[in-house]
């Protein structure tokens, strides 16, 4: 046990699973990959030889159930998560005259994120009949806010990409080697954040019918893959963060 306790990967795994964000990003990855597998086996159940179809249907049902279970867990996990976002928004708005155009876009994206999570909480409660109302209406409302949250996040990241070769004040205070290392890390984070949010933007857009060039039968697979990419990047970022 002493050897295990001193193992770096084991210690990192403990720190990762101790973080709510780590668990959420990992389960997001599994949820969306399960959606893709459910689609894959559903297609297989329709096209495979007759003797292979029962097993394919069983696999499709298994992964579909897993995706729904993980979705319910993550929906419950996000309860009141918007409280911290509101506090962060208030902090940013303390000095509105100091806000750059990018800061404004990022703040509006955060406001949409609050609308998404609050609507998602209400949808969960109305679906369980703890609140009066139509759960489908609140789901539509949450998807509306989620779409604009990711759209604005993508615009914000594009602005960051356009300026990422400009050294920050902190980088200018470092030695040449340290500055280059810090710039590489910052550039990598900006690009990963962009890919992550762009994948989520595509996932939500195609799911809501805002993107129509994807054939309808392939939409669940495309959305599942995009969600897997976004969740995988988020999982990797939390994993690397707890290693520091």
Order of alpha helices (4+ residues) and beta strands (2+ residues): alpha-alpha-alpha-alpha-alpha-alpha-alpha-alpha-alpha-alpha
